[in-house]
């Protein structure tokens, strides 16, 4: 029993850092935080990453931070009872992803699938 208490006391001492270690870690974290804040204030210019696309004859710029990924469609599986602009679903790495013909959605002519 005393051995178990002794082991528990030793374990709690090892698991819990002393106050000086905690203060040091806190100071390091605060210094990193100050560095980040100063860097953000200095960097007044923000670089934008955009992708230009042509949809139904209209040019658009897409913010790449909003685009998760750009992939080729692959095999399309049609979904019954949907609008003509909803082309179907495609299996992309195990996830079903909807495929929409945006020009057709906007009222233009349908886009050929090989385009």
N, C-alpha and C positions, 0 to 999 in steps of 0.2 A: 504494500500500500504506500509506504513512504517512497519507494522507488518510482511508483506511478506519479505521485505528487511532484517529486523531483524532476521527472521527465517533462511533466506538464509545465512546470515553472521555467525550465530551460527552453522549451518550445515557445512559450509566450515571450520570453526575452529575445529569442532569435527572430520571431515573426514580427515583433513590434520595434520599429527603428526608434532610437533615442531622439530626444528633442533637437540635438544639434544637427543630426542628419536630416530631420524633417525641415528645420530652418534653412539648411543649405539647399535642399531641393526646392523649397518655396522661393528662395532668392534666385535660383537659376531659372525657375519658371517665370518669375516676374521680369527678369532681365530679357528673356526670350520674347515675352509679351511686349515689352517696351520697344525692342528692336523691330518687331513686326509692325507695331503702330507707327513708328517713325518711318519705316520703309513705305507704308501705305500712304502716309502724308506727303512724302517726297515724290512719289510716282504719280503726279497729277495726270499724266498721259496714260490712257488705257488703250491697249491694242485690241482691236476687234478682229475676230476670225469669222469670216462669212463665206458662204458658198453661193455662187450665182447659179440659178436654174431658170429654165424657160418652160413655162407651163401654159399651154394653150396660146402661144404667141405673146405672152406677157412675161417680162423679166422680173424675177424676184431675188432678193438676197435673204438667205437663211442664216440665222445665228448658229454657229457650230456648237455653242454650249447647249442649245436646245435640241439639236439633232443627236440622237443616241448613236446612230450608226447608219452608214449608207452601204447597202448590199444589193447584189443582183437578185431579182425576184426568184429565180429557180422555177420549180414546178408549182403551178397554181391549181388549187382545188376550188371549183366553183361552189358557191353557197346558194341553194335554191331560195326563191321568193325574196330576193334582194333587188335593189335598184340596178339599173344598167351601168352606173358608174362604179358600183362595188364589184371589183373584178374577182374577188375571192380571198382565200387565205393561202399563205405559204409557210412551210415548216423551215424555220431558221434556227438551227442548232437546238431543236427540240421545243421551240416556242412557236405557237401559231401566231402569225402576224398578218393583219388585214392589209389588203392591197386595194388602193382606191385610184381611179382614173380622175385626177384633179381637173383637167380641162373639161371632161364630160360632166363632172359635178358642177362646174361653172356654166354649163350650157353650150360648150363648144363641141366640135366633132370628137368622136372617140379616138383615143390614142392606140395605134397598133401595138400589140404586145411585144414585137421585136424592136421597138423604138427605144 
